[in-house]
Amino acid sequence: TSGLMCYEFTFLLTQLQKCKSGPVDLVFLIDSSRSVRPHEFETMRKFMIDILNTLDIGLNATRVGVVQYSSQVLQLLASLDAMVKNINQIIPLAQGTMTGLAIRYVMNAAFTAEEGDRPKVPNVAVIVTDGRPQDRVAEVAAEARERGIEIYAVGVARADMTSLRAMASPPFEDHVFLVESFDLIHQFGLQFQDKLCAIDLCAERKHDCQQICVSAPGVFICDCDEGYTLNEDKKTCTHMDLCNTVEHGCEHQCVSTPGSYYCVCPEGQQLQEDGKSCGTCKSANIDLVLLINGSKSVRPQNFELVKKFVNQVVDSLDLSPHGTRVGLVQYSSRVRTEFPLNMYHTAEEIKAAVMKIEYMEKGTMTGLALKHMVENSFSEAEGARPASRNIPRIGLVFTDGRSQDDITEYAKRAKEAGITMYAVGVGKAVEDELREIASEPVEKHFYYTTDFTAISNIAENLKLNVCPEESQGEIEVKDPCACESLVEFQQATMSSLEQLTQKHILSK
């Protein structure tokens, strides 16, 4: 038997305008069981020919195949210049109604490359039947739809509506048709022509646009996200280097990112509030809690990169019991405090603990992690300094995907609680979620990269430190207990004064 065949009509020019649907691979499955009477089968022939005469058929346009089924399947044989003749010569099989068998045949034989099916071209099957299938159709039809075949189910007279809905693609109001008799089947033909002409090639995913597909009737064009330009192949996109196209104003260096840019400073200096100039302000003390995503989408090898990212951040901080404190929380489908703020006091201790963390490998409950951070991580019980001491509280969320729960409430509560929030995303992280988590100005607190291997660059440019004059953490800095050298100096001075007094050198 021959598979899906292409027929070019050079005859029967009608007054109907040809449907410019773009490339489509179309197969008719026609019921030729014994319940279909001879005059009804003749009406079905005319129905197919009428539809074919409205289509733009050709090697690079619409390709058409016809399959009749009963208790067996028969693929129609025809030459390019004799399709109508061959349709008129179909002899009904006049047996049972094995619709499931027909669908499987179309899926496994007709819509294959060997039989003429084209990649990235919509596959459309039209099933016409007048009875209830004698075999199972739901499972095989679902499999066909999963393979990208769009199925129209047309029932005539005695057809079973439940079976039609089990076969058809959703939405059913566009793909299921029930007509009273074969004489009225042309009504479906008119509606089908309209729908076929309006096939959304983007929605059918029959395109190879790298970023954005814009659909028009029968055609599509590719476009790019903001910050990218379309290449000459009209499909792929290239990241625009905004540093070379805008007045960025960076004092030292401009780094371009997709759709944006940021400024960086030389080693030993920090980016100032204006996001452009550099300064040498000393780090203030902070309470920092990191929330890292340990979901299965991260993958074990990337989780090791995440831990190295955390340790790079730790290396940039001035850690001590009376200085900066760091706590770490891992989250997936649940949340686990790996260590609280008051557990480790040196960079070496924290980095060793980070490398021992075990990967959780489950879901992505970012909202639950934010709730845990707000309610637990910054509590005095877990080592956060009292709010009255005005030590800046900073939360950093690292994620690689969309949250499976709502983040809105606790992203808002965190900022209302005075926590400065940073959001770092990689890969499939959702920009809108990251921006919702980040504190204002968002551009200063939001970082994203497409590749895990690039997160080390983020760690180098991430400025979590707060200048003393910008915070009110001086209370902690000026804690006399932390100024051991000053206390020693004062004690030594008092001792010397007492000795001099005893020798009457300073007596009145």
C-alpha positions as CSV (number, residue, x, y, z in Angstrom):
1,T,0.0,0.0,0.0
2,S,1.0,3.6,-0.5
3,G,1.2,6.0,2.4
4,L,0.3,9.7,2.7
5,M,0.2,11.1,-0.9
6,C,0.4,14.5,-2.4
7,Y,-2.1,15.4,-5.2
8,E,-1.9,18.5,-7.3
9,F,-5.2,19.6,-8.8
10,T,-4.9,21.0,-12.3
11,F,-8.6,20.6,-13.0
12,L,-12.0,21.7,-11.9
13,L,-11.3,25.4,-11.3
14,T,-14.2,26.5,-9.0
15,Q,-15.4,29.9,-8.0
16,L,-14.3,29.2,-4.4
17,Q,-11.1,30.9,-3.3
18,K,-8.3,28.5,-2.6
19,C,-7.5,28.1,1.1
20,K,-4.0,29.5,1.7
21,S,-3.5,27.5,4.9
22,G,0.2,27.0,4.5
23,P,1.7,23.6,4.6
24,V,-0.6,20.9,6.0
25,D,-0.5,17.1,6.0
26,L,-4.2,16.0,5.8
27,V,-5.6,12.5,6.0
28,F,-9.3,11.5,5.7
29,L,-10.5,8.4,7.5
30,I,-13.8,7.4,6.0
31,D,-16.0,4.8,7.5
32,S,-17.0,2.1,4.9
33,S,-18.6,-0.3,7.2
34,R,-21.8,-2.2,6.2
35,S,-24.0,0.4,8.0
36,V,-23.0,3.1,5.5
37,R,-25.5,2.7,2.7
38,P,-24.4,3.0,-1.0
39,H,-26.0,6.4,-1.6
40,E,-24.5,7.6,1.7
41,F,-21.1,6.5,0.6
42,E,-21.6,8.4,-2.6
43,T,-22.4,11.6,-0.6
44,M,-19.1,11.1,1.3
45,R,-17.2,10.9,-1.9
46,K,-18.6,14.2,-3.0
47,F,-17.9,15.7,0.4
48,M,-14.2,14.8,0.1
49,I,-13.9,16.1,-3.4
50,D,-15.6,19.4,-2.5
51,I,-13.2,20.0,0.3
52,L,-10.1,19.1,-1.8
53,N,-11.2,21.5,-4.5
54,T,-11.0,24.4,-1.9
55,L,-7.5,23.5,-0.7
56,D,-4.1,24.8,-2.1
57,I,-2.7,21.3,-2.9
58,G,0.9,20.8,-3.9
59,L,4.2,19.3,-3.0
60,N,5.0,22.4,-0.8
61,A,1.5,23.2,0.2
62,T,-1.3,20.8,1.4
63,R,-0.7,17.1,1.0
64,V,-3.6,14.7,1.3
65,G,-4.1,11.0,2.0
66,V,-7.3,9.0,2.1
67,V,-7.9,5.9,4.3
68,Q,-11.1,3.9,4.3
69,Y,-11.7,1.5,7.2
70,S,-14.1,-1.2,8.2
71,S,-12.8,-4.4,9.7
72,Q,-9.6,-3.7,7.9
73,V,-7.8,-0.7,6.6
74,L,-7.2,0.2,3.0
75,Q,-5.0,3.1,1.9
76,L,-6.2,4.7,-1.3
77,L,-3.8,4.4,-4.3
78,A,-3.7,7.2,-6.8
79,S,-1.5,9.1,-9.2
80,L,-1.0,12.9,-9.1
81,D,-3.4,13.5,-12.0
82,A,-6.1,11.0,-11.2
83,M,-7.1,11.6,-7.6
84,V,-10.7,12.4,-8.2
85,K,-11.0,9.4,-10.5
86,N,-9.6,7.1,-7.8
87,I,-11.8,8.6,-5.1
88,N,-14.8,7.8,-7.3
89,Q,-13.5,4.2,-7.8
90,I,-13.3,3.4,-4.0
91,I,-15.1,0.2,-3.3
92,P,-16.7,0.2,0.2
93,L,-15.3,-2.6,2.4
94,A,-18.8,-3.2,3.9
95,Q,-17.8,-4.9,7.1
96,G,-17.5,-3.8,10.8
97,T,-16.5,-0.5,12.3
98,M,-12.9,-0.7,13.6
99,T,-12.2,2.9,14.1
100,G,-9.4,2.4,16.7
101,L,-7.6,0.2,14.2
102,A,-7.9,3.0,11.6
103,I,-6.5,5.7,13.9
104,R,-3.5,3.5,14.8
105,Y,-2.8,2.9,11.1
106,V,-2.9,6.6,10.4
107,M,-0.6,7.3,13.4
108,N,2.0,4.6,12.7
109,A,1.9,4.5,8.9
110,A,0.3,7.5,7.2
111,F,2.0,10.2,9.3
112,T,5.5,9.0,8.9
113,A,8.5,10.4,7.0
114,E,8.6,7.2,4.8
115,E,5.0,7.9,3.6
116,G,5.5,11.6,2.9
117,D,4.8,13.3,6.3
118,R,6.9,16.4,6.7
119,P,8.6,17.6,9.9
120,K,7.3,20.9,11.4
121,V,4.1,20.7,9.3
122,P,0.7,20.3,11.0
123,N,-0.8,16.8,10.9
124,V,-4.6,16.9,10.6
125,A,-6.9,13.8,10.5
126,V,-10.6,14.0,9.7
127,I,-12.6,10.9,10.8
128,V,-16.0,10.4,9.3
129,T,-18.2,7.7,10.8
130,D,-21.9,6.8,11.1
131,G,-21.7,4.3,14.0
132,R,-20.2,3.3,17.3
133,P,-16.7,1.9,17.1
134,Q,-16.4,-1.9,17.7
135,D,-12.9,-1.5,19.2
136,R,-11.4,0.9,21.8
137,V,-10.6,4.4,20.5
138,A,-9.9,6.6,23.6
139,E,-6.4,5.4,24.3
140,V,-5.1,5.3,20.7
141,A,-6.7,8.7,19.9
142,A,-5.0,10.2,23.0
143,E,-1.7,8.7,21.8
144,A,-2.2,10.2,18.4
145,R,-3.0,13.6,19.8
146,E,0.1,13.4,22.0
147,R,2.1,12.9,18.8
148,G,0.8,16.2,17.5
149,I,-2.0,15.0,15.3
150,E,-5.1,17.3,15.3
151,I,-8.2,15.1,15.0
152,Y,-11.6,16.2,13.7
153,A,-14.4,13.7,14.4
154,V,-17.5,14.0,12.2
155,G,-20.5,11.9,13.1
156,V,-23.4,11.2,10.8
157,A,-26.9,10.1,11.7
158,R,-26.4,7.1,14.1
159,A,-22.9,8.1,15.3
160,D,-22.1,8.0,19.0
161,M,-21.3,11.4,20.5
162,T,-19.3,9.9,23.4
163,S,-17.0,8.1,20.9
164,L,-16.6,11.3,18.8
165,R,-15.5,13.3,21.9
166,A,-13.1,10.5,22.9
167,M,-11.4,10.7,19.5
168,A,-11.4,14.5,18.8
169,S,-8.8,17.1,19.8
170,P,-9.9,19.8,22.3
171,P,-11.7,22.1,22.4
172,F,-14.5,19.8,21.4
173,E,-16.7,22.7,20.0
174,D,-14.1,23.1,17.3
175,H,-13.4,19.5,16.5
176,V,-16.6,17.5,17.1
177,F,-19.4,17.7,14.5
178,L,-22.7,15.7,14.4
179,V,-24.9,16.0,11.4
180,E,-28.3,14.4,10.9
181,S,-27.7,12.8,7.6
182,F,-25.0,12.3,4.9
183,D,-26.9,14.8,2.8
184,L,-26.0,17.6,5.3
185,I,-22.3,16.7,5.6
186,H,-21.4,19.6,3.4
187,Q,-22.2,21.9,6.3
188,F,-19.2,20.5,8.1
189,G,-17.1,20.9,5.0
190,L,-17.7,24.7,5.0
191,Q,-16.8,25.0,8.7
192,F,-13.7,22.7,8.3
193,Q,-12.4,24.9,5.5
194,D,-12.6,28.0,7.7
195,K,-10.8,26.3,10.5
196,L,-8.1,24.8,8.3
197,C,-7.4,28.1,6.8
198,A,-6.9,29.6,10.2
199,I,-4.5,26.9,11.6
200,D,-2.2,28.6,14.1
201,L,1.2,27.2,13.1
202,C,2.7,28.7,16.3
203,A,0.2,27.0,18.6
204,E,0.8,23.8,16.8
205,R,4.5,24.2,17.5
206,K,5.3,23.6,13.8
207,H,8.0,26.2,13.7
208,D,11.7,26.5,14.6
209,C,11.7,30.0,16.0
210,Q,14.4,30.3,18.7
211,Q,12.3,32.7,20.9
212,I,9.0,34.1,19.7
213,C,6.7,32.9,17.0
214,V,4.0,35.2,15.5
215,S,1.2,33.5,13.7
216,A,-0.8,34.7,10.8
217,P,-3.3,32.7,8.7
218,G,-1.3,29.8,7.3
219,V,2.1,31.4,8.0
220,F,4.3,32.4,10.8
221,I,7.2,34.8,11.4
222,C,9.9,34.7,14.1
223,D,10.7,37.5,16.5
224,C,13.0,37.9,19.5
225,D,12.7,38.9,23.1
226,E,13.6,42.4,24.2
227,G,17.3,42.9,24.2
228,Y,17.9,40.5,21.2
229,T,18.0,40.9,17.5
230,L,16.8,38.5,14.7
231,N,19.7,37.0,12.8
232,E,19.8,36.7,9.0
233,D,18.3,33.2,9.1
234,K,15.1,34.8,10.4
235,K,14.9,32.2,13.1
236,T,17.7,32.6,15.7
237,C,18.4,35.5,18.0
238,T,21.5,37.3,19.1
239,H,21.9,39.1,22.4
240,M,22.3,42.8,21.9
241,D,25.4,44.4,23.5
242,L,23.7,47.3,25.2
243,C,27.0,48.5,26.6
244,N,27.9,49.5,23.1
245,T,24.5,51.0,22.1
246,V,23.4,53.1,25.2
247,E,24.9,55.7,27.4
248,H,25.5,53.5,30.4
249,G,27.5,55.9,32.5
250,C,29.5,53.1,34.3
251,E,32.5,54.6,36.0
252,H,34.7,51.5,35.5
253,Q,33.2,48.7,33.4
254,C,29.8,47.9,31.8
255,V,28.6,44.3,31.5
256,S,25.8,43.5,29.0
257,T,23.1,41.0,29.8
258,P,20.0,39.9,27.8
259,G,17.9,43.0,27.6
260,S,19.9,44.9,30.2
261,Y,23.3,45.8,31.6
262,Y,25.0,46.5,34.9
263,C,28.2,48.3,36.0
264,V,31.1,46.6,37.9
265,C,34.0,48.1,39.9
266,P,37.6,47.2,40.1
267,E,38.8,44.8,42.9
268,G,38.7,46.4,46.3
269,Q,35.9,48.9,45.4
270,Q,32.1,48.6,45.5
271,L,29.3,49.9,43.3
272,Q,27.6,52.9,44.9
273,E,23.8,53.6,45.2
274,D,23.7,55.2,41.8
275,G,24.6,51.9,40.2
276,K,27.4,53.5,38.2
277,S,30.1,55.0,40.4
278,C,32.6,53.0,42.5
279,G,33.7,53.6,46.1
280,T,35.9,52.0,48.8
281,C,33.4,52.0,51.7
282,K,34.1,49.3,54.3
283,S,31.6,46.5,54.8
284,A,29.1,46.9,57.6
285,N,28.0,43.9,59.7
286,I,24.9,42.1,58.4
287,D,22.8,39.0,59.2
288,L,22.6,37.1,55.9
289,V,20.4,34.1,55.2
290,L,20.8,32.3,51.9
291,L,17.9,30.2,50.5
292,I,19.1,27.7,47.9
293,N,17.0,25.6,45.6
294,G,17.6,21.9,45.9
295,S,14.9,20.7,43.6
296,K,15.5,17.8,41.1
297,S,15.6,20.2,38.2
298,V,18.9,21.6,39.5
299,R,20.7,18.2,39.0
300,P,23.5,17.0,41.2
301,Q,26.4,18.4,39.2
302,N,24.8,21.9,39.2
303,F,24.0,21.7,42.9
304,E,27.8,21.5,43.4
305,L,28.2,24.7,41.4
306,V,25.5,26.3,43.7
307,K,27.5,25.4,46.8
308,K,30.6,26.9,45.2
309,F,28.5,30.1,44.5
310,V,27.6,30.3,48.2
311,N,31.2,29.9,49.2
312,Q,32.2,32.7,46.8
313,V,29.7,35.0,48.5
314,V,31.0,33.9,51.9
315,D,34.6,34.8,50.8
316,S,33.4,38.4,50.2
317,L,32.1,38.9,53.7
318,D,33.8,39.9,57.0
319,L,32.6,37.1,59.2
320,S,32.8,37.0,63.0
321,P,30.5,36.5,66.0
322,H,30.2,40.3,66.4
323,G,30.5,41.0,62.7
324,T,28.6,39.4,59.8
325,R,26.7,36.2,60.4
326,V,25.5,33.7,57.8
327,G,22.7,31.1,57.8
328,L,21.7,28.7,55.1
329,V,18.4,27.1,54.2
330,Q,17.8,24.5,51.4
331,Y,14.3,24.1,49.9
332,S,12.6,21.8,47.5
333,S,9.2,20.3,48.3
334,R,10.0,21.0,51.9
335,V,12.4,23.4,53.7
336,R,15.5,22.5,55.8
337,T,17.7,24.8,57.8
338,E,21.2,23.6,57.0
339,F,22.7,25.9,59.6
340,P,21.3,29.0,61.5
341,L,23.0,32.4,61.8
342,N,24.7,31.6,65.1
343,M,26.2,28.2,64.4
344,Y,29.4,29.1,62.6
345,H,31.6,32.2,63.0
346,T,34.4,31.9,60.5
347,A,34.5,31.6,56.7
348,E,36.4,28.3,57.0
349,E,33.7,26.7,59.1
350,I,30.8,27.9,56.9
351,K,32.5,26.8,53.7
352,A,33.2,23.4,55.1
353,A,29.6,23.1,56.2
354,V,28.3,24.2,52.8
355,M,30.3,21.5,51.0
356,K,28.7,18.8,53.2
357,I,25.1,19.7,52.4
358,E,23.2,16.9,50.8
359,Y,21.0,17.5,47.8
360,M,17.3,17.2,48.5
361,E,16.1,16.6,44.9
362,K,12.4,17.2,44.9
363,G,10.0,20.1,44.0
364,T,10.3,23.9,44.0
365,M,8.3,25.4,46.9
366,T,9.9,28.9,46.9
367,G,6.9,30.4,48.8
368,L,7.3,27.9,51.6
369,A,11.0,28.8,51.8
370,L,10.3,32.5,52.1
371,K,7.7,31.8,54.8
372,H,10.3,29.8,56.7
373,M,12.9,32.5,56.4
374,V,10.5,35.3,57.6
375,E,9.2,33.3,60.5
376,N,12.3,31.4,61.6
377,S,15.6,32.2,60.1
378,F,15.7,35.8,61.3
379,S,14.6,35.0,64.8
380,E,16.8,35.6,67.8
381,A,16.4,31.8,68.5
382,E,18.4,31.1,65.3
383,G,21.0,33.8,65.9
384,A,19.7,37.0,64.4
385,R,20.7,40.1,66.4
386,P,17.8,42.0,68.0
387,A,16.0,44.5,65.7
388,S,16.8,47.2,68.2
389,R,20.5,46.9,67.3
390,N,19.8,47.9,63.7
391,I,22.0,45.2,62.1
392,P,20.9,45.0,58.4
393,R,19.1,41.8,57.6
394,I,19.6,40.4,54.1
395,G,18.0,37.4,52.4
396,L,19.3,35.9,49.2
397,V,17.1,33.5,47.2
398,F,18.8,31.3,44.6
399,T,16.5,29.3,42.2
400,D,16.5,27.6,38.8
401,G,12.8,27.4,38.0
402,R,9.2,28.5,38.5
403,S,7.9,28.1,42.0
404,Q,5.2,25.4,42.5
405,D,3.5,27.6,45.2
406,D,2.6,31.2,45.6
407,I,5.4,33.6,46.5
408,T,3.5,36.9,46.6
409,E,2.5,37.0,50.3
410,Y,5.9,36.1,51.9
411,A,8.0,38.0,49.4
412,K,6.0,41.1,50.5
413,R,6.2,40.2,54.2
414,A,9.9,39.8,54.0
415,K,10.4,43.3,52.8
416,E,7.8,44.6,55.3
417,A,9.9,43.0,58.0
418,G,12.9,45.1,56.9
419,I,14.7,42.3,55.2
420,T,16.6,43.4,52.1
421,M,15.9,40.7,49.5
422,Y,18.2,39.6,46.7
423,A,17.0,37.2,43.9
424,V,19.4,35.2,41.8
425,G,18.0,33.1,39.0
426,V,19.5,30.6,36.5
427,G,18.3,28.6,33.6
428,K,14.4,28.3,33.7
429,A,14.0,30.7,36.6
430,V,11.0,33.1,36.0
431,E,12.0,36.7,35.8
432,D,8.7,38.0,37.1
433,E,9.1,35.9,40.2
434,L,12.7,37.0,40.7
435,R,11.6,40.7,40.4
436,E,8.8,40.1,42.9
437,I,11.2,38.7,45.4
438,A,13.9,41.4,44.9
439,S,13.9,44.6,47.0
440,E,13.8,48.1,45.4
441,P,15.6,49.2,43.3
442,V,15.0,45.8,41.6
443,E,18.0,46.2,39.2
444,K,20.3,46.3,42.2
445,H,18.8,43.2,43.8
446,F,18.0,41.0,40.8
447,Y,20.5,38.8,38.9
448,Y,20.0,36.2,36.2
449,T,22.0,33.9,34.0
450,T,21.1,31.2,31.6
451,D,23.9,28.8,32.5
452,F,24.9,27.4,35.9
453,T,28.6,27.7,34.9
454,A,28.1,31.5,34.8
455,I,26.9,31.9,38.4
456,S,30.4,32.5,39.6
457,N,30.4,35.7,37.6
458,I,27.3,36.7,39.6
459,A,29.0,35.9,42.9
460,E,31.9,38.2,41.9
461,N,29.6,41.1,41.1
462,L,27.0,40.5,43.8
463,K,27.3,43.4,46.4
464,L,25.6,42.3,49.6
465,N,27.8,44.5,51.7
466,V,26.3,47.7,53.2
467,C,28.4,50.8,53.8
468,P,28.3,51.8,57.5
469,E,27.0,55.3,56.6
470,E,24.2,53.8,54.6
471,S,23.0,51.6,57.4
472,Q,22.5,52.1,61.1
473,G,24.6,49.2,62.1
474,E,27.2,51.4,63.9
475,I,25.7,50.2,67.2
476,E,27.2,46.8,66.6
477,V,30.4,48.2,65.2
478,K,30.9,50.4,68.3
479,D,30.3,47.6,70.8
480,P,33.1,48.1,73.3
481,C,33.3,44.4,73.9
482,A,34.3,44.0,70.3
483,C,37.1,46.6,70.5
484,E,39.6,44.6,72.5
485,S,42.6,46.8,71.6
486,L,40.8,49.9,72.7
487,V,39.9,48.4,76.0
488,E,43.5,47.2,76.5
489,F,44.8,50.7,75.7
490,Q,42.4,52.3,78.2
491,Q,43.3,49.8,80.9
492,A,47.1,50.5,80.4
493,T,46.5,54.2,80.5
494,M,44.6,54.1,83.8
495,S,47.3,51.9,85.3
496,S,50.0,54.4,84.3
497,L,48.0,57.3,85.7
498,E,47.6,55.5,89.1
499,Q,51.3,54.9,89.3
500,L,52.1,58.6,88.6
501,T,49.5,59.7,91.1
502,Q,51.2,57.5,93.7
503,K,54.5,59.2,93.0
504,H,52.9,62.6,93.5
505,I,53.9,63.6,90.0
506,L,50.3,64.6,89.3
507,S,49.4,65.7,92.8
508,K,47.9,69.1,93.4
